Amino acid sequence: MNWILIFFITIGITGVLLLFNGVKNRSLGLLLFGGGALGAPFLFFSNLGFLLPMIPPTVMGILYLIPKTQNKA
């Protein structure tokens, strides 16, 4: 089996797990990184792989620009 296919299947499974954990814990960071990990194989195989290095800085920028709201209950 092709090693890159195994790698992207692993990345996709990790993305799904991060998404579910982000929904469960209401964590925006986990949701964004999970979505990026889940979308990485699609970007790579659709010849948009040059966008993959932009996923972490985009997530970090979003997390920096959106202020955290805390429940004070």
C-alpha positions as CSV (number, residue, x, y, z in Angstrom):
1,M,0.0,0.0,0.0
2,N,1.2,3.5,-0.7
3,W,2.7,5.2,2.3
4,I,1.3,8.6,1.6
5,L,-2.2,7.1,1.4
6,I,-1.7,5.5,4.9
7,F,-0.4,8.8,6.2
8,F,-3.4,10.8,5.0
9,I,-5.8,8.2,6.3
10,T,-4.2,8.6,9.7
11,I,-4.3,12.4,9.4
12,G,-8.0,12.2,8.5
13,I,-8.8,10.0,11.5
14,T,-6.9,12.4,13.7
15,G,-8.9,15.3,12.3
16,V,-12.2,13.6,13.1
17,L,-11.1,12.8,16.6
18,L,-9.9,16.4,17.1
19,L,-13.3,17.7,15.8
20,F,-15.3,15.5,18.1
21,N,-13.1,16.5,21.1
22,G,-13.4,20.2,20.2
23,V,-17.2,19.9,20.1
24,K,-17.2,18.0,23.3
25,N,-15.0,20.5,25.1
26,R,-16.2,23.6,23.2
27,S,-12.6,24.4,22.2
28,L,-12.2,26.5,19.1
29,G,-8.6,25.5,18.7
30,L,-9.4,21.8,18.6
31,L,-12.2,22.5,16.1
32,L,-10.0,24.5,13.8
33,F,-7.0,22.2,13.9
34,G,-9.4,19.2,13.5
35,G,-10.9,20.8,10.5
36,G,-7.5,21.5,9.0
37,A,-6.3,18.0,9.6
38,L,-9.5,16.6,8.1
39,G,-9.2,18.9,5.1
40,A,-5.5,18.2,4.5
41,P,-6.0,15.1,2.4
42,F,-8.5,16.8,0.2
43,L,-6.3,19.8,-0.3
44,F,-3.3,17.6,-1.1
45,F,-5.1,15.4,-3.6
46,S,-6.9,18.3,-5.3
47,N,-3.5,20.0,-6.2
48,L,-4.0,22.6,-3.5
49,G,-1.3,21.1,-1.3
50,F,0.6,24.4,-1.3
51,L,-2.0,25.7,1.1
52,L,-1.2,23.1,3.8
53,P,1.5,25.2,5.5
54,M,-1.0,28.0,5.9
55,I,-3.3,26.0,8.2
56,P,-1.5,26.4,11.5
57,P,-0.8,30.2,11.1
58,T,-4.4,30.7,10.1
59,V,-5.7,28.9,13.1
60,M,-3.3,30.7,15.4
61,G,-4.4,34.1,13.9
62,I,-8.0,33.3,14.4
63,L,-7.5,32.2,18.0
64,Y,-5.5,35.4,18.6
65,L,-8.0,37.8,17.0
66,I,-11.1,36.2,18.6
67,P,-11.3,37.1,22.3
68,K,-12.1,34.4,24.7
69,T,-15.4,34.6,26.5
70,Q,-15.7,33.0,29.9
71,N,-18.9,32.0,31.5
72,K,-19.1,33.8,34.9
73,A,-21.9,31.7,36.3
